[in-house]
């Protein structure tokens, strides 16, 4: 309603007496312009006129901005306690659209410009005024010609550079007592603006991902994003491959290895629940619970029924399932500490504590990169603080860090705990055996890469082969490099799947 009132206020500015034939010519040019704009912007072009408006022709275009590789958004927020400011920044790929509402008076384009209003939720009024001035400059350069499409093209490709924010956009507080009938700013607060920008960017990234074609690096099949699942680390795989991958690890109980096949980043529970069967997801939850209990220092297990129990003071515990009371040191029935000699009790405690500490340090602690103190992590993120020297370091790679910028690269802020020594050793043995088997199969059945000559084995019957040596894709039938699977394989082309004689 407010937008329509502002537009109608500008209507009187465009009124002037001109010849009827010129009005007719203007209307024809307007009709052609409207037809072109409807074809270009489709659902983003809207008619705002009503039957009661008569000859008033009012429209609105939602102008999307060009996508970026990365644009930095920053803002400064005052700290109420000290009066100082705290700077925050984040990166985006998409920015919300700018809305251009305009009238087409009978005097346009021969005598006057279209009255217009600019609206953006995330741009302050002073920045919208600068954009409005640029639109007026475009009209002055092209006076007498249709100008709405040049306006939209300018907003689409040059809006940010016009306000001096092409690679970096500073969010600023809305200036007070700043009013211009050509603009409507939706800025309320810096926090709300930042949240709306992040939300829009996430929605656009998801929409682009779902409509694009992706290659699964596990099965080398191409499909739209609707057939893929995207992990927080931004790697994506087809649902069929990920479902099999998850199911194998849950069945084997190796949930610590249930990570992104590419970068070993974490897989969120929502993705597991979406792809796993109900039975497998329940098993995964039980394994996670067991893993968490094992990491708690005050959890012991009942020697009778094996249930988890909380250790009470003086190393005593009572099972909540079978009600057996026992000593957590010797795992016998609860006994009076007086029945043990002081020396015997101390020796038992020291021995148990020493074994526990050595095992814990060996499995779970990491040395501080500055002073060498062993630092352990029971839960939480991988940003650690040395209790001895105060040095910040990454628990995953052991490097010195300052803040959280380190975790935007290869290391992740949150990660599963490391596997035990035996499990790691077993995993290394399995990997070594698997590599040996792959080398033997590559020598016997491998297809040589046309780029580097390295033999690689087909995955199943798939002729789309990925060279692990030079990272190229090639065809196992014609031995030529494959740039795009859909162009190389198909009818009257190479078959993507064929059975190899053994």
C-alpha positions as CSV (number, residue, x, y, z in Angstrom):
1,X,0.0,0.0,0.0
2,X,2.8,2.4,0.9
3,X,4.5,1.6,-2.4
4,X,1.4,2.5,-4.4
5,X,1.0,5.8,-2.6
6,X,4.5,6.8,-3.4
7,X,4.1,6.0,-7.0
8,X,0.8,7.9,-7.3
9,X,2.5,10.9,-5.8
10,X,5.0,10.9,-8.7
11,X,2.2,10.6,-11.3
12,X,1.6,14.4,-11.4
13,X,5.2,15.1,-12.2
14,X,4.9,13.2,-15.5
15,X,1.7,14.8,-16.7
16,X,1.9,17.3,-19.6
17,X,-0.1,18.2,-22.7
18,X,1.2,16.4,-25.8
19,X,-0.4,15.5,-29.1
20,X,-2.7,12.5,-29.4
21,X,-0.6,10.9,-32.1
22,X,2.5,11.1,-29.8
23,X,0.5,9.5,-27.0
24,X,-0.5,6.7,-29.3
25,X,3.2,6.2,-30.3
26,X,4.3,6.2,-26.7
27,X,1.7,3.6,-25.8
28,X,2.9,1.4,-28.7
29,X,6.5,1.7,-27.5
30,X,5.4,0.9,-23.9
31,X,3.5,-2.2,-25.1
32,X,6.6,-3.4,-26.9
33,X,8.7,-2.8,-23.8
34,X,6.3,-4.5,-21.5
35,X,6.1,-7.5,-23.8
36,X,10.0,-7.8,-23.8
37,X,10.2,-7.4,-20.1
38,X,7.6,-10.1,-19.5
39,X,9.6,-12.5,-21.7
40,X,12.9,-11.7,-20.0
41,X,11.8,-11.7,-16.3
42,X,8.8,-14.0,-16.5
43,X,7.6,-14.5,-12.9
44,X,9.7,-11.6,-11.6
45,X,7.7,-9.1,-13.6
46,X,4.4,-8.2,-11.9
47,X,1.4,-5.9,-12.8
48,X,0.4,-3.7,-10.0
49,X,-2.4,-1.8,-11.8
50,X,-6.0,-2.4,-11.0
51,X,-9.1,-1.8,-13.1
52,X,-10.0,1.2,-11.0
53,X,-6.7,2.8,-11.9
54,X,-7.9,3.6,-15.4
55,X,-4.9,4.5,-17.7
56,X,-2.4,4.2,-14.8
57,X,0.1,1.5,-15.7
58,X,2.1,0.3,-12.7
59,X,4.6,-2.5,-12.7
60,X,7.3,-4.1,-10.5
61,X,10.4,-6.1,-11.4
62,X,12.4,-8.2,-9.0
63,X,15.9,-7.7,-10.2
64,X,18.3,-10.4,-9.1
65,X,22.0,-9.5,-8.8
66,X,24.9,-11.3,-10.4
67,X,26.2,-14.3,-8.5
68,X,29.6,-14.0,-7.0
69,X,32.5,-16.4,-6.4
70,X,32.6,-14.9,-3.0
71,X,31.6,-11.5,-1.5
72,X,32.6,-10.5,2.0
73,X,29.9,-9.0,4.2
74,X,31.1,-7.2,7.3
75,X,29.6,-5.1,10.1
76,X,30.5,-3.4,13.3
77,X,28.4,-3.8,16.4
78,X,28.8,-1.6,19.5
79,X,29.6,-3.3,22.8
80,X,27.1,-1.9,25.3
81,X,29.4,-2.5,28.3
82,X,32.6,-0.7,27.0
83,X,31.3,1.4,24.2
84,X,33.9,-0.2,21.8
85,X,32.9,-2.0,18.6
86,X,33.2,-5.6,17.6
87,X,33.6,-6.4,13.9
88,X,32.0,-9.5,12.3
89,X,32.3,-10.7,8.8
90,X,31.1,-13.6,6.6
91,X,31.1,-14.5,2.9
92,X,28.2,-15.0,0.5
93,X,27.6,-16.0,-3.1
94,X,24.1,-14.6,-3.6
95,X,22.5,-11.3,-2.5
96,X,18.8,-10.7,-2.3
97,X,17.1,-8.9,-5.3
98,X,16.3,-5.2,-5.6
99,X,12.7,-4.4,-6.4
100,X,12.1,-1.7,-9.0
101,X,8.5,-0.4,-9.1
102,X,7.6,2.1,-11.8
103,X,4.7,3.9,-13.6
104,X,4.4,4.3,-17.4
105,X,2.7,7.7,-18.0
106,X,1.3,8.7,-21.3
107,X,4.3,11.1,-21.8
108,X,6.9,8.3,-21.6
109,X,9.2,7.9,-23.4
110,X,8.9,10.9,-25.6
111,X,8.8,13.7,-23.0
112,X,9.3,12.3,-19.4
113,X,10.9,9.4,-17.6
114,X,8.9,6.7,-15.7
115,X,8.4,7.6,-12.0
116,X,10.0,4.8,-9.9
117,X,10.6,3.5,-6.4
118,X,13.5,1.3,-5.4
119,X,13.1,-1.2,-2.5
120,X,15.7,-3.5,-0.9
121,X,15.5,-5.2,2.4
122,X,19.2,-5.1,3.0
123,X,20.3,-1.8,1.5
124,X,20.1,1.4,3.6
125,X,18.2,4.5,2.3
126,X,21.4,6.4,1.4
127,X,22.6,3.6,-0.8
128,X,19.3,3.3,-2.5
129,X,19.3,7.0,-3.2
130,X,22.7,6.7,-4.9
131,X,21.3,3.9,-7.1
132,X,18.3,6.2,-7.9
133,X,20.6,9.0,-8.9
134,X,22.4,6.5,-11.3
135,X,19.0,5.6,-12.9
136,X,18.3,9.3,-13.5
137,X,21.7,9.6,-15.2
138,X,20.8,6.7,-17.5
139,X,17.6,8.4,-18.4
140,X,19.4,11.7,-19.1
141,X,21.7,9.8,-21.5
142,X,18.9,8.0,-23.3
143,X,16.1,10.6,-23.0
144,X,13.3,9.9,-25.5
145,X,14.0,6.1,-25.6
146,X,12.6,3.3,-23.5
147,X,14.7,3.0,-20.4
148,X,13.3,0.4,-18.0
149,X,15.4,-2.5,-19.4
150,X,18.7,-0.5,-19.2
151,X,17.7,0.3,-15.6
152,X,17.3,-3.4,-14.7
153,X,20.5,-4.3,-16.5
154,X,22.3,-1.7,-14.5
155,X,20.9,-2.9,-11.2
156,X,21.7,-6.5,-12.1
157,X,25.3,-6.1,-13.0
158,X,26.5,-2.7,-11.6
159,X,24.5,-2.0,-8.5
160,X,27.2,-3.0,-6.0
161,X,30.0,-1.3,-7.8
162,X,27.9,1.9,-8.0
163,X,27.7,2.0,-4.2
164,X,31.4,1.1,-3.8
165,X,30.9,-2.5,-2.6
166,X,31.8,-4.8,-5.5
167,X,34.1,-7.2,-3.5
168,X,33.1,-6.2,0.0
169,X,29.9,-4.9,1.4
170,X,29.7,-3.1,4.8
171,X,26.4,-3.3,6.5
172,X,25.6,0.0,8.1
173,X,23.0,1.3,10.5
174,X,20.0,3.1,8.8
175,X,20.6,6.9,8.9
176,X,18.1,8.8,10.9
177,X,15.8,11.5,9.3
178,X,16.7,10.4,5.8
179,X,13.7,10.4,3.5
180,X,13.4,10.2,-0.3
181,X,10.1,9.2,-2.1
182,X,12.1,7.3,-4.6
183,X,13.4,4.7,-2.2
184,X,12.1,2.3,0.5
185,X,14.7,0.7,2.7
186,X,13.8,-2.4,4.7
187,X,16.8,-2.2,7.0
188,X,15.8,-2.6,10.6
189,X,18.9,-3.8,12.5
190,X,22.3,-5.1,11.6
191,X,21.5,-8.5,13.1
192,X,18.2,-8.9,11.2
193,X,19.9,-7.8,7.9
194,X,22.8,-10.3,8.4
195,X,20.3,-13.1,9.1
196,X,18.2,-12.3,6.1
197,X,21.3,-12.2,3.9
198,X,22.5,-15.6,5.2
199,X,19.0,-17.1,4.8
200,X,18.6,-16.0,1.2
201,X,22.2,-17.1,0.3
202,X,21.4,-20.6,1.7
203,X,18.1,-20.8,-0.2
204,X,19.7,-19.8,-3.5
205,X,22.6,-22.2,-3.1
206,X,20.2,-25.1,-2.4
207,X,18.0,-24.1,-5.4
208,X,21.1,-23.9,-7.7
209,X,22.4,-27.2,-6.4
210,X,19.1,-29.1,-7.0
211,X,18.7,-27.9,-10.5
212,X,22.3,-28.5,-11.6
213,X,23.9,-31.7,-13.0
214,X,26.5,-33.3,-10.7
215,X,28.9,-36.2,-11.1
216,X,29.1,-38.7,-8.2
217,X,32.8,-39.5,-7.7
218,X,31.9,-42.9,-6.3
219,X,29.9,-44.4,-9.2
220,X,30.8,-41.8,-11.8
221,X,27.1,-41.4,-12.7
222,X,25.7,-37.9,-13.5
223,X,22.3,-36.7,-12.3
224,X,20.5,-33.6,-11.0
225,X,21.1,-32.4,-7.4
226,X,17.7,-33.9,-6.4
227,X,19.3,-37.3,-6.7
228,X,22.3,-36.2,-4.6
229,X,22.9,-35.5,-0.9
230,X,25.2,-32.5,-0.1
231,X,27.3,-32.7,3.1
232,X,28.3,-29.7,5.3
233,X,31.8,-29.9,3.8
234,X,30.1,-29.1,0.4
235,X,31.0,-32.5,-1.1
236,X,28.0,-34.3,-2.8
237,X,27.3,-37.9,-3.7
238,X,24.4,-39.7,-5.2
239,X,21.9,-41.0,-2.6
240,X,22.3,-44.6,-3.6
241,X,26.1,-44.7,-3.1
242,X,25.8,-42.8,0.3
243,X,23.1,-45.1,1.5
244,X,25.3,-48.1,0.8
245,X,28.3,-46.4,2.3
246,X,26.5,-45.5,5.5
247,X,24.9,-48.9,5.9
248,X,28.2,-50.8,5.6
249,X,29.8,-48.7,8.4
250,X,26.8,-49.0,10.7
251,X,26.5,-52.7,10.1
252,X,30.3,-53.2,10.8
253,X,30.1,-50.9,13.8
254,X,32.9,-48.6,12.4
255,X,31.0,-45.3,13.1
256,X,34.2,-43.4,13.6
257,X,34.9,-44.0,9.9
258,X,31.4,-42.8,8.9
259,X,32.7,-39.5,7.4
260,X,32.8,-37.8,4.0
261,X,34.6,-40.1,1.6
262,X,36.6,-37.2,0.2
263,X,37.7,-34.9,3.1
264,X,36.8,-37.0,6.1
265,X,34.4,-34.3,7.4
266,X,31.5,-35.1,9.6
267,X,28.1,-36.4,8.4
268,X,25.2,-34.8,10.2
269,X,22.6,-37.0,11.9
270,X,19.9,-35.5,9.7
271,X,21.6,-37.0,6.6
272,X,21.9,-40.4,8.4
273,X,18.3,-40.4,9.4
274,X,17.2,-39.5,5.8
275,X,19.2,-42.3,4.1
276,X,19.5,-45.1,6.6
277,X,16.7,-47.6,7.4
278,X,15.0,-47.2,10.7
279,X,16.8,-50.3,12.0
280,X,20.2,-49.0,10.9
281,X,19.6,-45.6,12.4
282,X,18.7,-47.0,15.7
283,X,21.9,-49.1,15.7
284,X,23.9,-46.0,14.9
285,X,22.3,-44.2,17.9
286,X,23.2,-47.1,20.2
287,X,26.8,-47.1,18.9
288,X,27.1,-43.4,19.5
289,X,25.7,-43.7,23.0
290,X,28.2,-46.5,23.8
291,X,31.0,-44.3,22.4
292,X,29.9,-41.4,24.6
293,X,29.7,-43.5,27.7
294,X,33.1,-44.9,27.1
295,X,34.5,-41.4,27.0
296,X,33.0,-40.5,30.4
297,X,35.5,-40.9,33.3
298,X,32.8,-41.6,35.9
299,X,31.1,-44.4,33.9
300,X,31.9,-48.1,34.9
301,X,30.2,-51.3,33.8
302,X,28.5,-53.7,36.0
303,X,30.5,-57.0,36.2
304,X,27.3,-59.0,36.3
305,X,25.0,-57.7,33.6
306,X,27.3,-55.2,31.8
307,X,25.0,-52.2,32.2
308,X,26.6,-48.7,32.4
309,X,26.7,-47.3,36.0
310,X,27.8,-44.0,37.5
311,X,30.7,-44.4,39.9
312,X,30.0,-42.9,43.3
313,X,32.6,-41.6,45.8
314,X,35.3,-43.9,47.1
315,X,35.1,-46.1,43.9
316,X,31.7,-47.6,44.7
317,X,28.9,-48.1,42.2
318,X,25.4,-49.7,42.1
319,X,23.9,-51.1,39.0
320,X,20.5,-49.6,38.2
321,X,19.5,-52.7,36.2
322,X,20.4,-55.6,38.5
323,X,21.0,-53.5,41.7
324,X,24.4,-55.2,42.2
325,X,26.8,-53.0,44.4
326,X,30.4,-53.4,43.5
327,X,33.9,-51.9,43.8
328,X,35.0,-50.2,40.6
329,X,38.7,-51.0,41.4
330,X,38.6,-54.8,41.9
331,X,35.1,-55.3,40.4
332,X,34.1,-57.5,43.3
333,X,31.1,-56.9,45.6
334,X,31.2,-53.7,47.5
335,X,33.4,-54.0,50.5
336,X,34.5,-52.0,53.5
337,X,37.7,-50.1,52.7
338,X,38.9,-51.2,56.1
339,X,39.2,-54.8,54.8
340,X,42.1,-53.7,52.6
341,X,45.4,-52.6,54.1
342,X,46.3,-49.0,53.4
343,X,49.3,-50.0,51.4
344,X,47.3,-52.6,49.3
345,X,44.5,-50.0,48.6
346,X,47.0,-47.4,47.5
347,X,48.9,-49.8,45.3
348,X,45.7,-50.9,43.6
349,X,44.6,-47.3,43.1
350,X,47.9,-46.2,41.8
351,X,48.2,-49.1,39.5
352,X,44.7,-48.6,38.1
353,X,45.2,-44.8,37.8
354,X,48.5,-45.3,36.1
355,X,47.1,-47.7,33.5
356,X,44.1,-45.5,32.9
357,X,46.3,-42.4,32.5
358,X,48.8,-44.1,30.1
359,X,46.0,-45.6,28.0
360,X,44.1,-42.3,27.9
361,X,47.1,-40.2,27.0
362,X,48.1,-42.7,24.3
363,X,44.7,-42.8,22.8
364,X,43.1,-39.4,23.3
365,X,45.7,-36.7,24.3
366,X,47.7,-34.5,21.9
367,X,50.9,-32.6,22.8
368,X,50.8,-28.8,23.0
369,X,52.9,-27.5,20.0
370,X,54.5,-24.9,22.3
371,X,55.3,-26.7,25.6
372,X,54.6,-30.4,24.8
373,X,52.1,-30.8,27.6
374,X,49.6,-33.7,26.9
375,X,46.2,-32.2,26.4
376,X,43.0,-34.3,26.1
377,X,39.6,-33.6,24.6
378,X,36.6,-35.4,26.0
379,X,34.0,-33.6,24.0
380,X,33.3,-30.3,22.1
381,X,35.3,-28.6,19.3
382,X,38.8,-29.1,18.0
383,X,40.0,-25.7,19.2
384,X,42.1,-26.5,22.3
385,X,43.7,-24.3,24.9
386,X,46.9,-25.6,26.7
387,X,46.3,-25.5,30.4
388,X,50.1,-25.1,31.0
389,X,51.1,-22.3,28.6
390,X,47.7,-21.0,27.3
391,X,48.6,-21.7,23.6
392,X,45.6,-22.3,21.2
393,X,46.1,-25.2,18.9
394,X,44.1,-27.5,16.6
395,X,43.4,-30.9,18.2
396,X,43.1,-32.5,14.8
397,X,46.4,-31.4,13.2
398,X,48.3,-30.2,16.2
399,X,49.2,-26.8,14.7
400,X,49.2,-23.5,16.6
401,X,46.1,-21.4,15.8
402,X,44.6,-18.0,16.6
403,X,40.8,-17.9,16.6
404,X,38.6,-20.0,14.3
405,X,39.9,-19.0,10.8
406,X,42.0,-22.2,10.8
407,X,38.8,-24.4,10.7
408,X,37.6,-22.9,7.4
409,X,40.2,-24.9,5.5
410,X,41.1,-28.6,5.8
411,X,40.4,-29.1,9.5
412,X,36.9,-29.1,10.9
413,X,35.8,-27.4,14.1
414,X,33.7,-30.4,15.2
415,X,34.7,-33.9,14.5
416,X,34.3,-37.4,15.9
417,X,36.8,-38.7,18.4
418,X,39.8,-40.6,17.2
419,X,39.5,-44.4,17.0
420,X,41.3,-46.6,19.4
421,X,44.8,-47.9,18.6
422,X,43.7,-51.4,17.8
423,X,40.9,-50.2,15.5
424,X,43.4,-47.9,13.7
425,X,45.9,-50.7,13.3
426,X,43.2,-53.0,11.9
427,X,42.1,-50.3,9.5
428,X,45.7,-49.8,8.3
429,X,46.1,-53.5,7.7
430,X,42.8,-53.6,5.8
431,X,43.8,-50.6,3.7
432,X,47.2,-52.2,2.9
433,X,45.5,-55.4,1.8
434,X,43.0,-53.5,-0.3
435,X,45.8,-51.5,-2.0
436,X,47.7,-54.8,-2.7
437,X,44.6,-56.3,-4.2
438,X,43.9,-53.2,-6.3
439,X,47.5,-53.3,-7.6
440,X,47.1,-56.9,-8.6
441,X,43.8,-56.3,-10.3
442,X,45.2,-53.2,-12.1
443,X,48.0,-55.3,-13.5
444,X,45.7,-58.1,-14.7
445,X,42.5,-56.3,-15.6
446,X,43.4,-52.6,-15.7
447,X,42.7,-50.2,-18.5
448,X,45.7,-47.9,-19.1
449,X,45.0,-44.2,-18.8
450,X,45.5,-42.4,-22.2
451,X,47.1,-39.4,-20.3
452,X,49.7,-41.0,-18.0
453,X,49.6,-44.7,-18.8
454,X,48.6,-45.8,-15.2
455,X,46.3,-48.9,-15.4
456,X,43.0,-48.5,-13.5
457,X,40.3,-51.1,-12.8
458,X,36.7,-50.5,-13.8
459,X,34.2,-50.0,-11.0
460,X,31.7,-52.8,-11.6
461,X,30.8,-52.7,-15.3
462,X,31.2,-48.9,-15.7
463,X,33.4,-47.9,-18.6
464,X,33.7,-44.3,-17.1
465,X,37.1,-44.7,-15.4
466,X,38.8,-42.2,-13.0
467,X,42.6,-42.3,-13.0
468,X,43.9,-42.1,-9.5
469,X,47.3,-41.0,-10.7
470,X,46.6,-37.9,-13.0
471,X,43.0,-37.3,-11.9
472,X,41.6,-37.6,-15.5
473,X,38.4,-39.3,-16.6
474,X,38.6,-41.7,-19.6
475,X,36.6,-44.4,-21.4
476,X,37.4,-48.0,-20.8
477,X,36.1,-48.9,-24.3
478,X,37.8,-46.5,-26.7
479,X,40.5,-45.4,-24.2
480,X,39.9,-41.7,-24.9
481,X,39.6,-38.9,-22.3
482,X,36.0,-38.1,-21.2
483,X,35.2,-34.5,-20.6
484,X,31.5,-35.0,-19.9
485,X,29.8,-38.3,-19.4
486,X,26.5,-37.4,-21.1
487,X,28.4,-36.4,-24.3
488,X,30.7,-39.4,-24.6
489,X,28.3,-42.3,-23.7
490,X,24.9,-43.0,-25.2
491,X,23.1,-44.3,-28.3
492,X,25.5,-44.6,-31.3
493,X,28.4,-43.8,-28.9
494,X,30.4,-45.8,-26.4
495,X,28.5,-47.9,-24.0
496,X,28.9,-46.7,-20.4
497,X,28.3,-50.2,-19.0
498,X,29.7,-53.5,-20.4
499,X,30.8,-56.8,-19.1
500,X,34.6,-57.5,-19.3
501,X,35.7,-61.1,-20.2
502,X,37.7,-62.5,-17.3
